[in-house]
């Protein structure tokens, strides 16, 4: 019996400098392509129960100059990873006021998403805990919260 190949397109969204690229590098995604729009498309191959899974992550830039072109990247995604910097509360506020609103306006309906609180190792600068991250995730109706930094992941 032949194994199935399943392709899942996800978007990685968040403000500039929240550590989205670091997350891609930490989980050893393979960078396959950089477009002129600033989007990096990264692939992770997994095998689950004899099925080959290709996670295709669209690392979408957070800079304002990409606002107009960013919305076309939402087409065909099945889920979103929202990243924010736990040392800068404004980056979480923008998940709610910018990224989630854009997703609701331009993305597919009924998407699943996870909230990622990044830079958990910066304890001296930290302004929110993993428990507060879970509260934030509940506020935006995310399916889960993950606190992470470098090579350390806390759920």
Helices and strands as residue ranges (DSSP letters): E 5-13, H 20-26, E 30-34, E 40-48, E 51-59, G 64-66, H 67-70, G 71-74, E 79-85, H 89-94, I 95-99, H 100-106, E 112-118, H 130-139, E 144-149, E 152-154
